[in-house]
Amino acid sequence: MYVCLCNAINDKTMTAAISEETRHVKDVFRACGHKPQCGKCLSAVATMIAETKTDAGAMKLAAE
């Protein structure tokens, strides 16, 4: 599914661009080699970052 239509970036590419160092939406776009255009996708990308951080934190706690 496309998350950013302006740059033709799909959810798999966005998810792969989110790392432990990712804190902001601009970091994800930078990792994808693009800049946000119209801004309609920014909240979706922010949600993806938050969900990835939550999932990673839960996995880390489960491993301990």
C-alpha positions as CSV (number, residue, x, y, z in Angstrom):
1,M,0.0,0.0,0.0
2,Y,1.3,3.5,-0.8
3,V,1.8,5.7,2.1
4,C,3.2,8.7,0.2
5,L,1.6,9.1,-3.2
6,C,3.7,12.2,-4.1
7,N,6.9,10.2,-3.9
8,A,5.5,6.8,-4.6
9,I,6.7,5.3,-1.3
10,N,5.0,2.2,-0.1
11,D,4.6,0.9,3.5
12,K,7.3,-1.7,3.1
13,T,9.8,0.9,2.1
14,M,8.8,3.2,4.9
15,T,9.0,0.4,7.5
16,A,12.4,-0.6,6.3
17,A,13.6,3.0,6.6
18,I,12.5,3.2,10.2
19,S,15.4,2.3,12.5
20,E,16.3,2.8,16.2
21,E,17.7,6.2,15.4
22,T,14.5,7.4,13.7
23,R,12.9,10.0,15.7
24,H,11.1,12.2,13.1
25,V,9.2,11.9,9.9
26,K,11.9,13.8,8.1
27,D,14.4,11.0,9.1
28,V,12.3,8.4,7.3
29,F,12.0,10.5,4.2
30,R,15.7,11.1,4.2
31,A,16.4,7.4,4.5
32,C,14.1,6.8,1.5
33,G,15.9,9.5,-0.5
34,H,12.9,11.9,-0.7
35,K,11.4,14.9,0.9
36,P,7.7,15.3,1.9
37,Q,5.7,17.1,-0.7
38,C,2.0,17.8,0.1
39,G,2.1,16.7,3.7
40,K,-1.0,14.4,3.7
41,C,1.1,11.4,4.7
42,L,2.9,12.9,7.6
43,S,0.6,11.7,10.3
44,A,0.6,8.1,8.8
45,V,4.4,8.1,8.8
46,A,4.5,9.4,12.4
47,T,2.1,6.6,13.4
48,M,4.3,4.1,11.7
49,I,7.3,5.4,13.6
50,A,5.4,5.2,17.0
51,E,4.1,1.7,16.3
52,T,7.6,0.4,15.3
53,K,9.1,1.9,18.5
54,T,6.3,0.3,20.6
55,D,6.8,-3.1,18.9
56,A,10.6,-2.9,19.3
57,G,10.3,-2.0,23.0
58,A,7.9,-4.8,23.7
59,M,10.2,-7.3,22.0
60,K,13.1,-6.0,24.0
61,L,11.2,-6.4,27.3
62,A,10.1,-9.9,26.3
63,A,13.7,-10.9,25.6
64,E,14.9,-9.7,29.1
